[in-house]
Amino acid sequence: MSDSPSNDECVIVDVWQHNMEEEFRTIRKVVQKYHYVAMDTEFPGVVARPVGQFDSMTDYRYQLLRCNVDLLRIIQLGLSFMDDDGNKPPGCSTWQFNFKFSLTKDMYAHDSIELLHNAGIQFKKHEEDGINPTDFAELLMSSGIVLMDNIKWLCFHSGYDFGYLLKMLTDQNLPVAESEFTELSNIYFPNIFDIKDLMKSCKNLSGGLQKVANQLGLPRVGNQHQAGSDALLTGKAYFKMRAMQQVPEVQPTTFGIQFPIAPCA
């Protein structure tokens, strides 16, 4: 995938350190009309398990998430923009941010890296041309996407996704308490629709993102297990569910954020 694809192929644009500022200038214009942001991340798996006593399974899952997000570095982030009717902006609608990551210096789970390598992740380019997370966070803060009541975030089993985002935005480790994490998430991302949670009201949908997309008859653009492709498919799935009246009419904060035991495909 080139940095600047066009026409039918200009759905997902790859963002590296050298073109990040330019692409954020475009995003700042896009978000003025396209208020739905579908999001996905790719990261190096799970390398640690929390020890001790836990108040509940939710607490254990959050502590598992917290210790791994604190230890590891994000690899990719996908953001896909749509309007209130699910229409994409003309040209590129999805941005795939590729972060600095080194297979020789950074921690990772071998099975996760093998999966991402098979999905086409260019680890050599990530090491040489990858985005500095601090630079990304500064641009994201001024993008008009975060801390905005009019922006609606679409995601799939999103605990790890928002964990890595919050780690970058705050430049700190995640809060020890899950309640503080949720409170912080609600500040930066006031409206979150997690499809995995929405599926609880759907009789005919089950499984991970790709299985749900297959059940909804949605084609994929790009490679599975790349953040841009997964973000775009997440957005399509939400609006297809809404068109089929599979999405209940409730406020997004009713659902909150899902904390999977392990990252979902």
N, C-alpha and C positions, 0 to 999 in steps of 0.2 A: 504494500500500500504506500503510495507516495504521500509526501507532506501536504500536497494540494491537489486532490483528485477533482474531477469535474463531471457535470451533468449527472447521469444515472449513477455513476461511481462516486460522485461527490456527495456522499451521504456521511461518511466518517473521515475526518481529517486528523492525521497524526500530529501531535504537538510535542516538540522537544524544547530544550532550553533556548535554542536560537530563534524560534518563531513563536514563543509563548506570548510575548507582549503584543505582537501583531494579532494573534488569534483572540486574545482577551479584548482587544478593541472591537473586534467583530461581535464577540459574545455580549458585550455591554449594549450593543445596538439590538441584537436579537432578543434579549431578555425583556426589552421594553414592551414587546407584543406577545412573546411566547413564554407564558408564565408557568408551564408544567416542565419540570426538569427531572428526567429519568436518570438514575445514577447507578453505577456499578464500579467495583474495584477488583483488581487482581493483586494478590499479595502472597508471600512465600509460605503459606500454610500455617500449621500449628506445630510448635517445637517444644512447648512447656505445658505442664499441668499444675494447677494450684493445689496446695496442700493445706490441711487444717479442717476445721468444722465450718459448715455453711448453713445458713438459715433456711435455705430452700433450694430446689433445683434451679430456679431462676438466678439465685445468688451464685451458685456454682458456675452456671453458664456465663454469667457476666464476669466473674473472676477469671475464668478460662480465657475469655475474650481480652480482658484487661491485661493480663500478664503477657499474652502474645503480641498484642498491639504495641505495648510498651517496649518489647524486645526487638520487634521486627520493623522493616521498612516497606512502605507501599511500593508497588511496582507500576501499576497502571490505575488511572481513574477515567471513567467514561461519563460524559454528560451529554444527554440528548434532549433537545428542546422541542416542545409542541405547544400549540395554542389550546384554548378551552374546548375545541372540538376535535383535538387530536391531529390537526394539520401540522406538518413540518414546515419550517421556513424554506424558501427557495434556495437551491444550492446545498451547501453543507448544513446539516441539522445536528450533527453529533461530533463532539471533540473528544479525542482519546489522548490523555496526558500521560506521557512516558517519563517515569521518574528515574533518577540516578540509582543504580543498583549494581552491586558487584558480587559475582559468584565466588570471588576469592576473599572478600573482606566482610560480607554481610551474612547473617544467619539465615537459614532456610530449611524447610523440610524437603528432602530429596524427591519424594513422590510429587509434591506440588510443583517443583521446578521442572520435573520431567513433563508433567501435564502441560505447563505453560510453554515449554520449549516445543512440544509437539503441536501446540496451537499457533505457533509462529512468532512467539515473543523473541525479539532480537536482543539477547542479553549483552552482547558485545557493544551494541549501539547504546543500550541503557547505561552501561558503564562510562562510555565516552561522551555521549551527547544528552544524557538524561537530565531531567528537570531538578533543580535544587528545591526541596520542599518549602524552605523559607521564602524563596522568591515567589513560588506558586501561591502560598498563603497570603502574601501581601496583595497580589493581584486579585485573588478570589475575594478578599475582604472588600475591595473597592469595585467589584463587578456588578453589584446590584442583585446578586443571587442569594447571598446569605443575609441573615438578620432582617428578612423582608417578609411581611405578612401576606403579600400577594403571590408569593412563590409557593408552588405545590411540588413537593418532592415525591417521586415515584421510585420504588425500590423493590427488591425481592430478598427476603430473609436478611435484613440489612444491618444487623448489629455491628459486624466487622467493618462494613462500609463506612458507617457514621463514626465508628471508633477511630479509624485512620484519618478521616476528615477532621475530626475534632482535635486529634493529636497534632495535626499540621496547623490548624487555625489558632490553637492556643499555645503552640510550641511548648507543651507540657505533657507529662504522662497523664493517663486517664484518671478520673476520680476513683477513690477506693470504693465508695458506695454507689451501687447501681442507681439509687434515687437521685444522686447528684449528677450522674451521667445523663439520666433522662431529663433532668431540669436544664442542664447545659445544652442538650440536643434541642429542646423546645425553644431555647433562646436563639440559637443559630439557624434552626430549621423548624419554624413554627408549624408547618403543615406537612406531615409525612403520611403517605399512603403505602403501606407494605403489602404487596400482593399476596405474600404467603399468609398473612393474617386475613386479608379479604377473602381468601379461598375457603375459609371456615364456613362461609355462608353459601358456598357453591357446591352442589351435589356432584358435578361431573368433572371437577378439576382436581388433580393431585400431582404430587411429585415436584421435581425441580423445574427451573425456568424452561429448559428445552422441552421437557415433557409437556408442560402447560402450553407452550407455544404450539406444539404439535396438536394438542387437543383442541386448540382454538383455530387451527388451520393457518398459522402465521408463518411466512417464510423468513428465514434469517438472512441478514446482510452482513457479510464479513465472517470471521472465524469465531466459533464457540470458544469460550474461555479467554477472549480478549474483551477488555472492558468497554470499548466503544460499541461493539456488536451486541454485547449483553445489555448495555444501557438502552440502546435503541429497541431491542426486542422487549425489554421490560416496559417501555412506554407504549409500544404497540399492544402488548398484552392487556395493560390497564384499560386502554380505550376500547379494545375489543370486548372486554368484560363489561364495560359500562354500556356499550351499544347493545349487548345481549341482556342488559339489565341484571347482570351478575354482581354488580357492585352496589351495596346498600347505601342509602342516602343518610350517612352519618358524618359527623365531624371527624377529620383524620386523627385527631388526638385521642379518639376513642380506642384506637388500635395501638399506637405507640410503636416501639421498635422491637423486632424479634431478635432473640439471642440464641442462635443455633448452637448445638453442642460442638459442631464442626462446620466449617464453611461449606456452603452448598454449591453444587454445580448448576 
